[in-house]
Amino acid sequence: MNAIKQDKAQVGPRGTLELLSRRELETLTRGDRSTRLYDLFRRCALAVLNTGSESDDAAAIFAAFDDFSIEIARRTRGLKLIIRNAPASAFVDGRMVEGVREHLFAVLRDIVYIGTDISDSDLFDLASPEGITDAVFHILKHARVLNPDLGPRTVVCWGGHSISRTEYEYTKEVGYHLGLRGLDICTGCGPGAMKGPMKGAAVGHAKQRLKEARYLGLTEPGIIAAEPPNPIVSDLVILPDIEKRLEAFLRIGHCVLVFPGGAGTAEEILYLLGVLLDPANAEIEFPVIFTGPASSAGYFRELDAFLRLTLGDDVAHYYQIIIDDAEAVGFQVGRAIRDVRRQRRRDGDAYYFNWLLKIPPEHQLPFEVSHEAVAALNLTSDLPPHELAVNLRRAFSAVVTGNVKANGIQMIAEHGPFELRSDSGMLDALDHLLQAFIVQGRMKLARDDYEPCYRISSR
């Protein structure tokens, strides 16, 4: 990839961005942990500065900017970042774009907080469900995205970063109808189906003269290089891993919209359904709508068939499919969120954080993708649906890792594709869905040269 670079720049925090104490700064500049945390910060910072890139190959991005450096200069009245050889697209006339600056310091804020107050604190038991949920809450609280004064109005939008122009325009149209209803947008913060709803909602909010609208972007270090935050994101939060990121979506959101996507979207859907299928959540209102333009009808038919075949026909009770009717989606979301408000009031749950939702511990504990771990996944139809959904989610997580995460790409290069082992009842379903994603160009932004990072075999 071509790499046009800005030789040197100095930037400081602005507005309500968190300032760091001397102890926190020393975490990145001194001690045994400094190298690890600094490298993580550098990688995430480069991804943020690379916003707008048409590549989702993390290895290629890091290789093109291998001379990129970012130094944290400590000052008595705060801090300053000294940046060298950054992507020139992050600057205008030598000055960093303001939205990029905000995202850069959000990365610094979250990486330091996760590396000090979360990972190394006795306050959070990250081996227990309660401790993990408490950690997610505090990360969101520290990022100032939890507002107890707001009623339910956050719509989580999932979908692919590799979608067609028609699908992208449809996501904008849906976002417009959500914006007209005063609803906030929360996405994975990248391009494609994550950017479109925000862009459309911005127009709807402007028409309604809404000045306090929010565009939340939740990401994690492993995926941020492939999906850097789009410029519309107003509040960026870095979660430690994919599991905490997915939990954050469900805790902060009041409704989920799913647009066409690939393996990453399938992973998110299976995570969500694994939660909703759990009998402990039978009384929780959590509306889910699958939607896309007329050209995506086949995609949703295949997705629906896969979910019914693997998790049973009853799974269809947990989502609604609306094709090619953006206004109807806006209307249904508005009505559904009113139901969420009533349920939260009835049960005494907070509007800003869904405490009563039970998330299975298997969904919360990080799944360390490796060839051995992927091959050992139990993908058999004799598991209860909510347990099978956990393992299927992990299988798709492995595909995402092999597609776009730097460590996954390296694993595939060294040891070949991951092996997904399934019984005969699900073998064809898995293979058919994944092959459909490949044919439709939904695996990566580079659609013409995709090499599968997996193979499927029978147990």
C-alpha positions in Angstrom: 0.0 0.0 0.0 1.2 3.6 -0.7 2.3 5.4 2.5 2.3 9.2 2.3 3.6 10.4 5.7 3.7 13.4 7.9 7.3 13.9 9.1 6.6 15.3 12.5 3.7 16.7 14.6 3.0 17.6 18.2 -0.5 17.4 19.6 -2.0 17.9 23.1 -5.4 16.9 24.5 -8.3 19.3 24.2 -11.7 19.8 25.8 -13.0 17.1 28.1 -10.4 14.5 27.3 -8.9 12.9 30.3 -5.5 14.1 31.6 -3.1 11.5 33.0 -1.3 11.5 36.3 2.4 11.0 36.6 1.9 7.5 37.8 -0.2 6.7 34.8 2.3 8.2 32.4 5.1 6.1 34.0 3.1 3.0 33.1 3.8 3.7 29.5 7.4 5.0 29.9 9.0 3.0 32.8 9.0 -0.4 34.3 8.5 -4.0 33.0 5.0 -3.3 31.6 6.0 -0.2 29.6 7.2 -2.0 26.5 4.0 -4.1 26.2 1.6 -1.2 26.9 3.6 1.2 24.7 3.6 -1.2 21.8 -0.2 -1.7 22.2 -0.7 2.1 22.3 1.5 2.6 19.2 -0.4 0.0 17.2 -3.8 1.4 18.2 -2.6 5.0 17.6 -1.4 4.1 14.1 -4.8 2.6 13.3 -6.6 5.7 14.4 -4.3 7.9 12.4 -4.9 5.6 9.4 -8.7 6.4 9.4 -10.1 6.2 5.9 -7.7 3.5 4.6 -9.1 1.2 2.1 -7.1 -1.7 3.5 -8.1 -4.1 6.3 -4.8 -6.0 6.2 -3.3 -5.1 9.6 0.1 -6.6 8.7 0.3 -4.4 5.5 -0.7 -1.3 7.4 2.0 -1.8 10.1 4.6 -2.7 7.5 3.9 0.4 5.5 4.4 2.6 8.6 7.1 0.6 10.3 9.0 3.8 11.0 6.0 5.4 12.7 6.7 6.5 16.3 4.8 8.3 19.0 6.4 9.7 22.0 4.7 10.8 25.2 6.3 14.0 26.5 5.5 14.7 30.1 4.9 18.2 31.2 3.9 19.7 34.6 0.6 21.0 33.1 -0.3 17.8 31.2 1.2 15.9 28.3 2.0 16.2 24.6 2.4 13.5 21.9 5.3 13.8 19.5 4.5 11.9 16.4 6.7 11.0 13.5 6.0 9.4 10.1 2.2 9.2 10.6 -0.3 8.8 7.8 -0.6 12.2 6.1 -4.4 11.7 5.7 -4.7 12.5 9.4 -3.6 16.1 8.9 -4.8 19.2 7.1 -2.2 21.9 6.3 0.1 20.3 8.9 -2.5 20.3 11.7 -4.1 17.1 12.9 -7.8 16.7 12.1 -9.8 17.4 15.3 -11.8 14.2 15.3 -8.6 12.2 14.8 -7.0 14.0 17.7 -9.9 13.2 20.0 -9.8 9.5 19.0 -6.0 9.4 19.5 -6.4 10.6 23.1 -9.3 8.3 23.7 -7.0 5.5 22.8 -4.4 6.8 25.2 -7.0 7.1 27.9 -8.3 3.6 27.6 -5.0 1.8 27.0 -3.6 3.3 30.2 -6.8 2.7 32.2 -7.0 -0.9 31.1 -3.3 -1.5 31.8 -3.4 0.0 35.3 -6.9 0.1 36.9 -8.4 -2.9 35.2 -5.8 -5.6 34.4 -3.6 -5.1 37.4 -6.1 -4.2 40.1 -7.5 -6.4 42.9 -10.8 -4.6 42.5 -11.8 -6.6 39.4 -12.0 -10.4 39.4 -11.7 -11.0 35.7 -12.2 -14.7 36.2 -15.8 -14.3 37.4 -18.9 -13.1 35.5 -19.6 -10.4 38.0 -16.1 -9.1 38.0 -16.0 -9.0 34.2 -19.3 -7.1 34.0 -18.0 -4.6 36.6 -14.9 -4.1 34.6 -16.9 -3.4 31.4 -19.0 -0.9 33.4 -16.0 1.0 34.8 -14.4 1.2 31.3 -17.5 2.7 29.9 -17.9 5.0 32.9 -14.3 6.1 32.7 -14.9 7.0 29.0 -17.9 9.1 30.1 -20.4 7.4 27.8 -22.8 6.3 30.6 -25.4 9.0 31.3 -28.0 8.3 33.9 -30.0 11.3 32.8 -30.8 9.8 29.3 -33.7 7.5 28.6 -33.4 4.4 26.4 -32.4 5.7 22.9 -29.2 3.8 21.9 -29.4 1.6 18.8 -26.6 -0.8 18.2 -25.9 -1.3 14.5 -23.9 -4.3 13.4 -22.9 -5.2 9.9 -19.9 -5.7 7.6 -17.1 -3.3 6.8 -17.1 -4.9 3.3 -20.5 -4.2 1.8 -21.8 -3.1 -1.6 -22.6 0.5 -2.4 -26.3 -0.3 -2.5 -26.1 -1.8 1.0 -24.1 1.1 2.3 -26.7 3.6 1.0 -29.4 1.6 2.7 -27.6 1.8 6.0 -27.5 5.6 5.6 -31.3 5.6 4.9 -32.0 3.6 8.0 -29.8 5.8 10.1 -31.7 8.8 8.8 -35.0 7.5 10.1 -33.4 6.6 13.4 -32.0 10.2 13.6 -35.4 11.7 13.0 -36.6 9.8 16.1 -33.8 11.2 18.2 -32.0 7.9 18.6 -28.3 7.5 19.2 -26.1 5.2 17.2 -23.6 2.7 18.6 -21.4 0.7 16.2 -18.1 -1.1 16.0 -16.9 2.3 14.7 -15.4 1.2 11.4 -16.4 1.7 7.7 -19.3 0.2 5.8 -22.3 -0.8 7.8 -20.7 0.9 10.9 -20.3 4.3 9.2 -23.5 4.4 7.2 -26.0 4.5 10.0 -24.0 7.3 11.7 -23.9 9.3 8.6 -27.6 9.0 8.0 -28.5 9.7 11.6 -26.4 12.9 11.5 -28.7 14.3 8.9 -31.8 13.2 10.8 -30.5 14.8 14.0 -29.7 18.0 12.1 -33.2 18.2 10.7 -34.6 17.8 14.2 -32.1 20.4 15.6 -30.8 17.8 18.0 -27.4 19.0 19.4 -26.7 16.3 22.0 -26.9 13.3 19.7 -24.2 10.6 20.3 -22.3 8.4 17.9 -20.6 5.7 20.0 -17.8 3.5 18.6 -16.7 0.4 20.6 -13.6 -1.4 19.4 -10.7 -3.5 20.7 -7.0 -3.6 20.1 -7.1 -6.8 17.9 -9.5 -5.4 15.4 -8.9 -1.6 15.3 -6.3 -1.8 12.5 -8.8 -3.4 10.2 -11.6 -1.2 11.4 -10.2 2.2 12.4 -12.8 4.6 13.8 -14.7 6.5 11.1 -14.7 10.3 11.4 -18.3 10.5 12.6 -17.7 8.6 15.9 -18.0 11.2 18.7 -17.2 8.8 21.6 -14.6 6.2 21.1 -14.0 3.4 23.6 -11.3 0.7 23.5 -12.3 -2.5 25.3 -9.6 -5.1 26.2 -10.9 -7.9 24.0 -13.7 -9.0 21.7 -15.7 -10.6 24.5 -15.8 -7.4 26.6 -16.5 -5.4 23.5 -19.5 -7.6 22.7 -20.7 -7.4 26.3 -20.5 -3.6 26.2 -22.7 -3.5 23.2 -25.4 -5.4 25.0 -25.1 -3.6 28.3 -25.2 -0.1 26.7 -27.7 -0.8 23.9 -31.5 -0.9 23.9 -32.0 -2.4 20.4 -29.8 -4.2 17.9 -30.0 -3.7 14.1 -28.1 -6.1 11.9 -27.1 -5.2 8.4 -25.5 -7.5 5.9 -22.0 -8.6 6.9 -19.6 -11.4 7.0 -17.9 -13.6 9.6 -17.6 -10.7 12.1 -21.3 -10.0 11.9 -22.1 -13.7 12.3 -19.9 -13.7 15.4 -21.9 -10.8 16.8 -25.3 -12.4 16.0 -24.3 -15.7 17.6 -23.1 -13.9 20.7 -26.4 -12.0 21.0 -28.5 -15.1 20.4 -26.5 -17.1 22.9 -27.4 -14.5 25.5 -31.1 -14.2 24.5 -31.6 -18.0 24.3 -30.5 -18.4 27.9 -33.6 -19.2 30.0 -32.4 -16.6 32.6 -33.1 -13.8 30.1 -36.7 -14.8 29.3 -38.2 -11.7 30.7 -35.7 -9.2 29.2 -36.9 -7.0 26.3 -34.1 -6.8 23.8 -35.4 -6.2 20.2 -33.4 -7.4 17.3 -34.0 -6.5 13.6 -32.2 -7.9 10.6 -32.5 -5.5 7.6 -31.0 -4.7 4.2 -32.0 -3.6 0.7 -33.9 -5.8 -1.7 -30.5 -7.0 -3.1 -29.7 -8.5 0.3 -32.8 -10.6 0.7 -30.9 -13.7 -0.3 -28.2 -13.0 2.4 -30.8 -12.9 5.1 -32.6 -16.0 3.8 -29.3 -17.9 4.1 -28.5 -16.4 7.5 -32.0 -17.3 8.8 -31.8 -20.8 7.4 -28.4 -21.3 9.1 -29.6 -20.1 12.5 -32.7 -22.3 12.3 -30.7 -25.4 11.2 -28.1 -25.0 13.9 -30.1 -23.5 16.8 -33.6 -24.7 16.1 -36.7 -23.0 14.6 -37.5 -21.3 17.9 -34.5 -19.0 17.4 -36.5 -17.0 14.9 -38.7 -15.7 17.7 -35.8 -13.5 18.8 -35.4 -11.4 15.7 -37.5 -9.8 13.0 -36.5 -9.5 9.3 -37.4 -6.3 7.4 -36.2 -6.0 3.8 -36.0 -2.8 1.8 -38.1 -0.6 4.1 -35.9 1.9 6.0 -38.9 3.8 7.3 -40.5 0.7 8.7 -37.3 -0.1 10.5 -37.2 3.3 12.1 -40.9 2.9 13.2 -40.3 -0.6 14.6 -37.2 0.5 16.5 -39.0 3.5 18.0 -41.9 1.3 19.2 -39.6 -1.5 20.5 -37.5 0.9 22.5 -40.7 2.1 24.3 -41.2 -1.6 25.3 -37.6 -1.6 26.6 -38.3 1.5 28.7 -41.4 -0.2 30.3 -39.5 -3.4 31.1 -36.6 -1.5 32.7 -39.0 0.6 34.8 -40.9 -2.5 35.8 -37.8 -4.4 36.9 -36.0 -1.4 38.3 -33.0 -1.8 35.9 -30.9 1.2 34.8 -31.6 2.8 31.4 -27.9 3.4 30.8 -26.5 -0.1 31.6 -28.4 -3.4 31.4 -27.4 -4.9 34.7 -30.2 -7.6 34.7 -29.1 -9.2 31.4 -27.3 -12.5 32.2 -24.4 -13.2 29.9 -23.2 -16.8 30.0 -19.7 -17.1 31.5 -18.5 -18.9 28.4 -19.4 -15.8 26.4 -17.4 -13.6 28.8 -14.1 -15.4 29.1 -11.7 -14.5 26.3 -11.3 -17.2 23.7 -7.6 -17.4 22.8 -7.6 -18.3 19.1 -5.1 -21.0 18.1 -5.1 -23.9 15.8 -5.5 -26.3 18.7 -8.3 -24.3 20.4 -10.2 -24.0 17.1 -9.9 -27.7 16.3 -11.1 -28.5 19.8 -14.4 -26.6 19.5 -17.5 -28.7 20.1 -19.7 -27.9 17.1 -22.2 -30.6 17.6 -26.0 -30.4 17.4 -26.6 -32.3 20.6 -25.7 -29.2 22.7 -28.4 -26.9 24.1 -28.9 -24.0 21.7 -27.5 -21.3 24.0 -24.4 -23.4 24.6 -24.0 -24.3 20.9 -24.2 -20.6 20.1 -21.2 -19.9 22.3 -19.0 -22.4 20.3 -20.3 -21.3 17.0 -19.5 -17.7 18.0 -15.9 -18.8 18.8 -15.6 -20.5 15.4 -16.5 -17.3 13.6 -14.2 -15.4 15.9 -11.4 -17.6 14.6 -12.3 -16.8 11.0 -12.3 -13.0 11.8 -8.9 -13.5 13.5 -7.5 -15.3 10.5 -8.9 -12.7 8.1 -7.9 -9.3 9.6 -6.1 -9.5 12.9 -2.3 -9.3 12.7 -1.7 -12.2 15.0 -4.2 -14.4 13.2 -2.7 -13.6 9.8 0.7 -14.6 11.1 -0.7 -17.8 12.5 -2.2 -18.7 9.2 1.0 -17.9 7.3 3.0 -20.1 9.6 0.7 -23.1 10.2 -2.0 -23.0 7.5 -5.7 -22.6 7.9 -7.7 -23.2 11.1 -9.7 -26.4 11.1 -13.3 -26.3 12.1 -14.6 -29.8 13.0 -18.3 -30.3 12.9 -20.8 -33.2 13.0 -22.6 -34.1 9.8 -25.7 -32.1 10.9 -23.9 -28.8 10.8 -21.0 -29.4 8.4 -23.0 -28.4 5.3 -24.6 -25.5 7.1 -21.3 -24.0 8.2 -19.6 -24.6 4.8 -22.6 -23.2 2.8 -22.7 -19.9 4.9 -19.0 -19.3 4.8 -18.8 -20.0 1.1 -21.6 -17.6 0.5 -19.7 -14.9 2.4 -16.7 -15.6 0.1 -18.7 -15.5 -3.1 -20.5 -12.3 -2.0 -17.1 -10.6 -1.1 -18.0 -10.2 2.6 -14.8 -11.5 4.1 -12.3 -8.6 3.5 -12.2 -5.3 1.8 -10.0 -6.8 -0.9 -12.6 -8.9 -2.6 -10.7 -10.4 -5.5 -7.9 -12.3 -3.8 -9.4 -13.8 -0.7 -7.7 -17.0 0.5 -9.8 -18.9 3.1 -8.2 -18.9 6.6 -10.1 -22.1 7.5 -11.1 -25.5 6.4 -14.1 -27.5 7.5 -13.9 -31.2 8.3 -16.2 -33.9 9.8 -15.7 -35.2 13.3 
